[in-house]
Every structure is written in structure tokens, then in C-alpha cells.
Amino acid sequence: MSSPPVAPPGWSRWLVPPAALSVHLSIGQAYAWSVFKPSLESALNLSGTQSALPFQLAIVMLGLSAAFGGTLVERNGPRWAMTVALICFSTGFLISALGAETKQYWLIVLGYGFVGGIGLGIGYISPVSTLIKWFPDRPGMATGIAIMGFGGGALIASPWSAQMLSSFGSDNDGIALAFLVHGLSYAVFMTLGVLLIRVPRTEDRENTADAPSAYEGVQVSANSAIRTPQFWCLWVVLCMNVTAGIGILEKAAPMITDFFADSSTPVTVSAAAGFVALLSAANMAGRIGWSSTSDLIGRKNIYRVYLGVGALMYLLIALFGDSSKPLFILCALVILSFYGGGFATVPAYLKDLFGTYQVGAIHGRLLTAWSLAGVLGPLIVNWIADHQKDAGKHGADLYTLSFSIMIGLLVVGFIANELVRPVDARHHIPAPREAADVEREQPAQS
């Protein structure tokens, strides 16, 4: 596990995306946490805020572990990273199963939130640099395929988890058994990725004869990258785009219900659930669709679309959303496709700016923007909606102010994207062969 497995002659690079998908589809279960919330609240006598704590801690740990573990992922390779992700993510479920069985909620928070969250972060970045090196000709498509899995994991996990709770029962014993099955099943599925993953031979890579070398152009270390304005501009871009998307995603069902509560055709509970499923599909489709488009039109241009058109979609919802369900749904789907696309495109954007050397570590540090956005987006929408309700407002008026704030944040992200320029030559590593020498001279770090 300490050295990355090198692909033998004749190894197909198209085996690498399925390896990455096996990890991302598994850890994408995080988006299905809400399935467990009602059962946990009933079985363990929890409030809604308390039942959300494992998910919130998992997202925070995702960003932190990706940031602090990024250099180790680059140094030890994708198989090591996927193995660590497998152990942490599956162990998190097993600890949670013990917590549910013994009615010790702190064990669920520790297991799913802390231990499992580390698995989320390491697993999320584990295949990024490897995919970019295998697909230097289509880096946006390659990373989009894998990161699509994270967005689509909930489409599998949600009905699967609901069915288990229905079969096993929604008391603490049933929840414990569901957690146990999750932990063991995901361990088996993620093992496929561990066994399949390979790094390319630089001198002989399958199906890349006409592709540009993954090691051409600018190469910047992770330590140097975080000292550049380009990194922090992209940090702002990602944070603003994620904040805008998660603001709708986290409150989707009650939001569409509130918007049309006073209309002649209010939204039913089942229709609201269908809306959430549509958003998940848009999130997943955007990750592969928009990131592949970025290979054709460029990363800066695609983020102009994410941020500029995203602001327009929010404006249309704020002005006309409560008068037309199709308009509301269409705008929300576009925003969520941009949310997913932003995640999938940013590794290729980083590759364009900083090269492939330590791009996984740079990506990991950039994901701290996700940790902040995961708190900021829901906080803005929920806090304002609560205060507007206390002031006697209802319907679409609960969200007008928060949507205006989202538009402002997207404009800030748009400006930050416009400020991105090529990295100054003083940050460059002279040549790819010198990269290993530079790395050996750097002190070991996480």
C-alpha cells in the first residue's frame, strides 16, 4: 500500500473511472443522511438540530481531512488513499451501529461524523490526480465521471436505506442493523476500487498516444500554490458557488411547499419528495455534463456560466418563482446542475493553473471552502426564513432576502473568477523530473 501500483503494459485507462466511481458512489451516501433523521429522532428522542449533527460534522471533517491529508494522498498514491477511505468510512458505520444499539448518540456522532467524515475527505480526493494523469486530453470529463458518483450516491442510498428501515424497523435495533449492513456492504464495494486502481506509466500509457503529456506546462507544489492569489480566488469561487447551490438543496422540500402554499394547486408531500429527487439527478448530471463542456470551452468560461447564469436563475425565482411551478423547478434544476458542475470542474481548473504535480493535495486544501459553504448556505436560508416567519410573512416572502444574498455571493464569485490569471513563474517547479527531488527536500507533513 505504501507505493502506488503502476499499470502493466496494455492496461486500459478506462478501468480507472470505475475504480474511482466505486469509492465515490459509496461515500456519496452522505447526501442520503436525511433518511435516517426521523427514525433517529423518534428512537433516541432527538431534536432536528441534534439529528443533523453527524452529517454536519462529516462535511466539516471532509474539508479538513482533504486539506490536511492531501499531501499524504499525493505521496502514498491512490490505492493507499482508497484503503484509508474504506477503513474510515466503513468503521464509521460500525461505530454508529454500536451507538444506535446501545442508545449512545455520541457514538453515532463520533462514528458517522468524525471517523466516517475522514473517510469522506480522503476518499473524495483519492482518485483526482490519477484520473488527470490518465486523461490529460480530457481532464474535465475524467474527474466529472468520478465526482458524478458522489452526487449520485444518494440516488442509490436513499431508497436502499428507506427499505432497510422498513424491513428491519425504525427503532434503535433496526437503525443499528441498517448501519451495520451499510458498513459491511460499502467495504466490499469500495474494495473493487482498491483492487482496480493503477497509476500510468509515463513512458507507455494506454490510449494516450495523441494526448498531451500530463506533465507538460506549469508545475506548482501544494505549499507554493496556497501562497498564490489564484488559489484564493478559486477558493472564493468554489465557496460562493457551493453556498448558492446548497442553499436550495438543504431546504428543497419545504421551500417548494412554501412557495406554492397559497396557490390554487399547492405542492403535496410526495411531489416535494419528487422535486428533491429531480434536484439530485440535476446535481449528478451537472457533474459530468458541465465538466465535460469545460474541456471544450475552458474552465474560466464555464465558471462564468455557473456564477453569472446562476445569479440570473436566482433572480428569476425571486421575481417570478411563485407564479410558475415550471419556472421555479427549471431554475432550481439549473442551479443544482451548476452546483454539481462546480465540484467536478475545479480539479481540472487547478490542473490548468498548477499542473498535475500535487494537484490532489491542492484540491484537498481547496475543499475547505466546502466546509464553510456547507454551514453558510443552510444558515442563510434557514435563519432568514425563521425570522421572516416570526415577522408574520409567509410563502415566497420567506426566501426573497436570502435569494438576494445568494445573488450577491454569486456576483462576488464571478468577480473572483475574473481575477484568475496564470501563476507567476517564481512558483514553478523547473521540470517534472525535478519534482521528486523538491518533494524529498520538503519536510513530511499531512
N, C-alpha and C positions, 0 to 999 in steps of 0.2 A: 504493500500500500504506500510505501514511502517514496517510490519513484513512479511516474506516470507510465502506463503501458503504451508502447509505441505500436502503431498499426503495422502489421506484416505486409509485404508486397501483395497487391490485389485486394486489399481491404476496401470495401466501398464506403465512401464518406456518408452515404445515405443511411447507414446504420447508426450514425451518431445522433441525428434528431430524435429517433425513437428512444434512444438511451436517455436523452435529456427529458423527453416527454414523460417517461416512466416516473421520474422524480417530480416534475412539475405538476403532473396530474394528481399525484399523491398529496403534495403539500398544499395544492390548491383547495383541499378540504377546508382550509381556514375560512374561506368565504361562505361555508355552509354551517358555521358555528351556531347561527341563529336557530337552526332546527332543534338544538339541544336546550335552548334557553327556557321555553315554557315548562318542559319536564323538570329541569333543574330547579326552577323557581318553586314548583309545586312540591317536589320531593324533598328539597333541602330548606324550604321556607326562605327563599332569597328574594330580594328586590330586583327590578330590571337592571339597575345600575350594577349590583353585585354580580348578576349572571353574565354581564358583559365584560367583567374584569379579565377572565382568561384570554379572551380574544384581543382586548386592548393591549395586555401585556405581551401577547405573542407578536403583535405588529411592532411594538416598540423593540422587542428583542430581535425581530427580523432585521430592522435597520441597524441596530447596534452590533449584532453578530456579523452581519455582512460587512460593516465598516471595519471592525477590529479583526475579523478573521480573513479579510480579503487577501492580505499578503500571504498568509499561510496557504490559502487555496491556490494561489498562483505558484507558490514554491513547491507544494506537495502534489499538485495535479488534481485532475477531475475525479479519479477513482477514489482517492483519499477523501475528497470533499463529499462525494456522494455517500461514502460509507459513514462518515461522521453525521451527515444529514439523516441517513436511515436510522442510525442508532438513537439519535436525539429525538427525532420525530416520533418513532415507534415507542421509545421508552416513555415519552411524554404521555402518550395514550395509556400505557400500562400503569403509570403512576396515577393518572386520573381515574382509571378503573378502580384502583385501590381506594382512592379518595371517595368515590361515589359509593362503593360497597360499605365503607366504614363511616360514611356521612361526615367526612372531614373535608370541608370545601377548600381549605387552604392547600390540600394536596392536589386538587384539580387545578387551582391557580398555579401552583408550582410546576405540575406536570405539563399541562397543556400550554400554559402561558410562558413559563421560564425555560424549561428544558425543551419542550416542543418548539418554542419560538426560536431557539438557537438552531434547531434543525431547519426551520423555515428559511432563516437568513443564509446559512451555509449552502443549503440545497438550492436556493434561488439563484445564487451566483455561480454554483459549481460548474455548469457547462458553458458559460458565456464565452470566455476567451478561447476555449477549444472549438466551439462552433464557428467563431470568427476566423480561426486559423484554417479550418476545413473548408470554409466557404468565403474566401476573400473576395470572390466575384459577386456574391450576394449576401453580405453580412446582415442586412436588414431582414431579409427573408429567413435566414437561418436562426437568428435569435428570436424572430417573431414566432416561428414554429414552436420553439421550446416554451417561451413565455406565454404563448397562447394556452398552453396546458394549465398554467397557474390560474388563468381566468376561467378556464372551462372545468376545472376540478370540481367546482361546486355543482355543476350540472349532473355529475355522477354521484357526488357525495350526498347531496340534499335528498333525493328520493331514496337512496340506499339507507341513509341514516334514519329517515322517517319510517321506512319499512321495518327496520330493526327495532325501533322503539315501539312500533305497533305489535310486532311479534313477541318481543321479549318483555314488554310492559314499560310504562313510563315512570315506574318507581325507582328507587335508588339501585335495586338489584338489576333491573332492566337496563338502566343507564350504564352501570358498571360492565355488564356483558357486552353492550354495544361498543363501549370504549375498548374493551379487550379485543373484540373482533376487528375493529379498526386498526389497532396497533399491530396485530399479527398479519393482517391482510396487506397493509401498506408496506410492512417489512419485506414480504415476499415480492410484491410488485416493484419496489424500489431496487431490489436485488438485481432485477433484469438490467437496470441502468448501470449498476456497478460492474456487471459482467460484460456488457456491450461496449462501454466507453473506451475509446482509444484516442491518442494524440497523433497528429500526422507526422510522417517522415518528411522533413523539409526538402529532401532531395528527390523524393518519389512519392507524390500524393495522387491518389486515385481521382480521375475525372477533373483535374485542375490544370491540365497542360496549357490551356489557353487563358487561364485566370491570372490576374496579377498576384505577385507574391504577397503572402500575409505579412512579410517582414519588410516590405518596401516602405519608403517615406519616413515620416516623423516617428520617433520612438521616445516616449517620456515615461519615467518611473512614477510610481504612485506617490512617493514622497515629494517629487517635484510638481506633479500635477496639482496637488491641493494648494500649492503656492501660486497658481496661475489664476488670473481673473476669469479665464474661460471655464474653469471648473466651477467657480462660484456663480457665474452666470447660468450655467446649466443646472446647478443646484436650485437656483430660484425658479428656473423654467419648469423643472420637474415638480417642485413643491407646489407651484401655482396650478399646474395642470391637474395634479392629483387631488388637491384641495377642492377644485371645482367639480371633478367627477365624483369623488366620494361624498360630497355634499348631497348629491341626489341619490347615490347608491345606498347609503346607510339608512335613508328615511323614505325610500321609494314608495312602499305600500301606503303608509299614512299620508304621504304627500299627494298622490294622485286621488286618494279618497277625499282629502280636504279640498282640493282644487274644484271638484265637481259635486261637493256635498249639497250645494244649493241649486244645482241644475235639475232639469226635469228627468234626467237619466243618471242618477248617482252611481258611483262605481261600487260594485259588490266586493266582498272579501275574496272570492275566487278570481274575479277579474283583476284585483290588485295583485294577487299572487302571480297571475299570468304576466302582468306587467313586469314584475321582478324577474321572472324567467326570461322575458324578452331582453331586459337590460343585461343579464348575464350573457346571453347569446351575442349581443352587440359588443360587450366588453371583450369576449373571446374573438369574435370576427375581426374587430379592430386591431387586435394584436398581430394577426398575420396579414390582414389586408393593407392596413396603413403602413406597417413596417416594410412590406414588400414594395409598396409605392415609393417609399423613401429611397429605395435603390435606383429608381428611375428619375425622380425629381430633386433628390438631395435632402439631407436632414434638416437644414435650416428652413427650406421651403415647406417641408411637411409640418414642422412646428409652427410656422406661420399659419398654416391651416388649423392645427389643433387649437391654438390660442386665439387667433382672430375670428375664425368661424365659430369657435366655441363661445366666445363672448356674444356673438350675434345670436346664437341659439338661446342663450340665457335671456337676452333682451326680448326675443320673440315670446318666450314663455312668460316673462314678467308682464308684457304688454297685452298679449292675446291668448295666453295659455288656457285660461279658464273659460274661454268662449269656444274652444275647439279641441275635442279629445284627440283627433288625428294629429293636429299640430303639436299639442303637448307631448304625445308619445313619440312623434318623429324627432322633435328637438332633443328629447331626453335620450333617445337611442343614439343620435349623432354624438352628443356629449359623452356618453359612455363608451362609444367606439373610439373617441379621441383619448379618453382616459386609458383604455387598454393599449391603444396605439402608442401613447407616450411612453409607457413602460417598455414596450417591445423595441422601440426605435432608439432609445437612449444608449444602449450598448454600442450600436453602430455609430452613433454620433460621437461617442467617446473614442471609438476606434479611429474615426476620421481625424480627430483632434490630437490624440495622444498615441496612436499606434496600437499594436497588439501586445507589446511588452507590458505586462502587469495591468492589462485592461480590466481583468476581473477584479483586481484589488481596487482600482479606481472606481469601478462600478459599485462595488460594495460600499465605499465611503460616500458615494453619491446618494445611496439609498437611505441615508439618514434624513434626507428630505421627505421620504415616505413616512418615516416615523412621526415627524412633525405634522405632515398633512393629514395623517390618519387620526390625529387628535383635533387638528384645527378645523377641518371640513365639517365633521359632525357637530362640533362645539358651536360653530357659527350658526348652522341651520337650526339645531335644537334649542339653543339658548334664546335666539331671537324669536322663534316660533312660540316658545313658552311665555316670553314677555309680551308678545303681541296678543296671545290668548288672554293673559291676565288683564290686558288693556281693553278687552271686550271685542277684539277683532276676530274674524273667522274666515274660512275659505282661503282663497288665493292671497288675501291680505296678510296671512301669517308668514308668507315667504317673500314678499316683494322686497323688503330691505335686505334680506340675506342674499337674494339673487343679484341685487345691485352691488353688494360687496363682492360677490363672485366675479361679476363683470370687471370690477376694478382690479381684482387679483389677476385675472387673465390678461388684462392690459399691461400690468407690471411684468408678467411673464413674457409677453410679446416684446416689450422693450428690452428685457434681459437677453432674449434670443437675438435681437438685432445687434446687440453689443458683442456677440461672439465673433472673434477674429482668430486667424491662425496663431498657434502657440509660438512665442518668441524663441529664437534659435538657442538662446542660452540655457533653455530647459531640455534640449535634445540630448539623447544618448548618441554618440558619434556613429555607431553602426551596430547592426544586430549581434554580431559576434562579440562585441564588447559588452553586451547587456549582461551576460552571465558573470563577467568579471566585476561589473559595477555592483551586481546583486551580492556577490560574495564579500565585497568590501563594506556593504551596509550591515549595521547591527541587526541581529534577529529581532523580529517584532511580530506582533499579532495584528 
